């Protein structure tokens, strides 16, 4: 048997087995504020914002339309599976929706046929080669439900808007081959590589690819007439539209494919395609352009797509097992509602990052501060998302922290505290927030210095060594000395919750500084700096005692030392528990938790006494302070209610109103990875996943 034929048969058998297993179960009806479809980086991130896939066009995480459409002709009658382009055409009823860590599966049933449409973005954290590929697999599994034979045609089309920032930008298109794949390609005419930064943006450069396996009797087309032709006859136009360049809103064609197939009374049929968006250069970092990590070793677009296709069956099985194992562990440690929100956070956390390669081939990862100000590598975005990376892949956290440390070590950063950011995505050319590189105005000196020390200590624990801390020890020493002078009683300044304004004598910020000083002492001890370790360990313990006196107000602890009748979530205290420093007695955590019980609202716990809004990540940090699984699951149930009722149909937002459930501003940010703090708090579970290879 020919090798390529053997691979094809193995892939078909694997997909059929998985699809049959899926369809044999009662379809799940998951509900999410927005459903992840394609999730790779800030430019290639497509979602459905409605309960059914046919109720609206698919959209970029920013809300801009990026339509993908799928139709199914059953015995000559067309039905919609995805998209709302032709509302006169009936939608095949959607009977199920399942969201797992790497998959989204929709089930449709009608006209004697059941169809499972699956989106797989295989973001496997310990396989960077697979994770870095900007490839999502779309699969259709068709089965008869009425004991009869059916002639079926599957149609899928992509609007060229997926390849541009705005629909008035001219695009060009063409065909290519990648091993066993026929590839349709489209991209902007101008290809303005790394030409600007911003928040509410799509890509100005790069190419979208629709890759179709050969040998499956598929037809492909570049045509504006594709949907009408398919609906009418089940076929695509024979000739491509060739008048280019054209803007998507002025005649640029759809990229379309159709698969004719037949389904016997007891039979099934499967088809799949690959969708990809490639950019060779992804980040500008300190005056040099960094290539995407998937290009490592000289990999070309065609080579990357061909490898993704060759490994499809294996990746499908690995991802399915990953999903099941993770869900079981999340539910065991935190209950069903916790598993649900952590699962929904999974792909979003990774998709808010760009993954590049350094000069030596090592990975560098850069988060974008989505719908905040578009900053890149914001330290107080890295900090809340860090539990996800410590839990799954400390190497990826190192890839995030290294660019910050290298920047802070340059002569450009002249302050005695850690920077806030590296610029505005995708241009990491120096801090833009607050006073930037020029002044201390609106900086976050205690916040960011504490964040870096805690993250580096937690990462070192997970890696089992302190090589990173050792390399940057002079910087860490400078920052801990700053915290020694300013951490116990911080001056009026911003924190990561900068939307709430400046706070003087911030008790929660002081907690961060105290734990960070202890983290430095731990690292000093591990590196053999005995005197420094003893000095800062004693300092942290002494500060912790003073904090309890300064922050106490009756049965709880205040927002600011001088703010009477105030309170706040003391989420930074969770690291004292997780890292085992025991600077604060358990009674501090217990009294705060009992007080928080009196402040709970329908959809969670407010951030502090000033407003009814909250932060999703900090809520989970706060309730991880509890040693009671029952107490934690009761809180997580409030978040489950919020997911069911959230009126803001956007990718998971982390800043919302606890009374109305409405989004305040943020969405699609990596900080939702902070919900993995609960999983990280289980040492055995963390060890299992840190060492896991799929």
LINNORGI-V710845 format. One record per backbone hydrogen bond with DSSP energy under -1.0 kcal/mol. CO is the residue of the C=O (numbers start at 1). NH is the residue of the N-H. If there is no record, write none. Layout:
CO/NH  CO/NH
This chain:
2/6  3/7  4/8  5/9  6/10  7/11  8/12  9/13  10/14  11/15  12/16  13/17  14/18  15/19  16/20  17/21  18/22  19/23  20/24  28/97  35/48  38/46  44/40  44/41  45/61  46/37  46/38  47/59  48/35  52/55  53/83  58/66  59/47  60/63  64/60  67/159  69/157  70/81  70/82  71/155  72/79  73/153  74/77  77/74  79/72  80/92  82/70  86/89  90/80  93/109  96/107  97/30  98/105  102/121  103/100  104/119  105/98  106/117  107/95  107/96  108/115  110/113  112/145  113/110  114/143  115/108  116/141  117/106  118/139  119/104  120/137  121/123  122/124  124/127  127/131  128/132  133/135  134/277  136/275  137/120  138/273  139/118  140/271  141/116  142/269  143/114  150/263  151/75  152/261  153/73  154/259  155/71  156/257  157/69  158/255  159/162  160/163  161/164  166/169  167/249  170/189  171/246  172/187  174/185  176/183  178/181  180/214  181/178  182/212  183/176  184/210  185/174  186/208  187/172  191/193  192/195  199/201  207/278  208/186  209/276  210/184  211/274  212/182  219/258  221/256  222/241  225/229  226/230  227/231  228/232  229/233  230/234  242/244  246/171  247/250  247/252  254/223  255/158  256/221  257/156  258/219  259/154  261/152  263/150  264/267  267/144  269/142  271/140  273/138  274/211  275/136  276/209  278/207  280/292  283/290  284/428  288/285  290/282  290/283  291/357  292/295  293/296  295/298  300/304  301/305  302/306  303/307  304/308  305/309  306/310  307/311  309/312  311/315  312/316  313/317  314/318  315/319  316/320  317/321  318/322  319/323  320/324  321/325  322/326  323/327  324/328  325/329  326/330  327/331  328/332  329/333  330/334  331/335  335/339  336/340  337/341  338/342  339/343  340/344  341/345  345/349  346/350  347/351  348/352  350/353  352/368  354/366  355/293  356/364  358/361  362/358  364/356  366/354  367/377  368/370  369/372  369/374  374/425  375/369  376/422  378/381  378/382  379/383  381/385  382/386  385/388  386/390  387/391  388/392  389/393  393/396  393/397  394/398  395/399  396/400  397/401  398/402  399/365  401/405  402/406  403/407  404/408  405/409  407/410  420/379  422/430  423/376  424/427  425/198  426/284  427/424  427/429  428/286  433/436  435/438  435/439  440/443  441/435  444/448  445/449  446/450  447/451  448/452  449/453  450/454  451/455  452/456  453/457  454/458  455/459  456/460  457/461  458/462  459/463  460/464  460/465  466/470  467/471  468/472  470/473  472/476  473/477  474/478  475/479  476/480  477/481  478/482  479/483  480/484  481/485  482/486  483/487  490/505  493/503  496/498  497/500  498/501  503/493  505/561  506/510  507/511  508/512  509/513  510/514  511/515  512/516  513/517  514/518  515/519  516/520  517/521  518/522  519/523  520/524  521/525  522/526  523/527  524/529  525/528  528/530  529/533  530/534  531/535  532/536  533/537  534/538  535/539  536/540  537/541  538/542  539/543  540/544  541/545  542/546  543/547  544/548  546/550  547/551  551/558  553/556  556/553  559/507  560/563  567/609  570/573  571/574  572/575  573/577  574/578  575/579  576/581  576/582  585/588  586/590  587/591  588/592  589/593  590/594  591/595  592/596  593/597  595/598  596/599  601/604  604/601  607/569  612/658  613/607  614/656  615/619  616/620  617/621  618/622  619/623  620/624  622/625  628/632  629/633  630/634  631/635  632/636  633/637  635/638  635/639  636/640  637/641  638/642  639/643  640/644  641/645  642/646  648/650  654/616  655/664  656/614  657/661  658/603  662/657  669/672  670/673  671/674  672/675  673/676  674/677  675/678  676/680  677/681  679/682  682/686  683/687  684/688  685/689  686/690  687/691
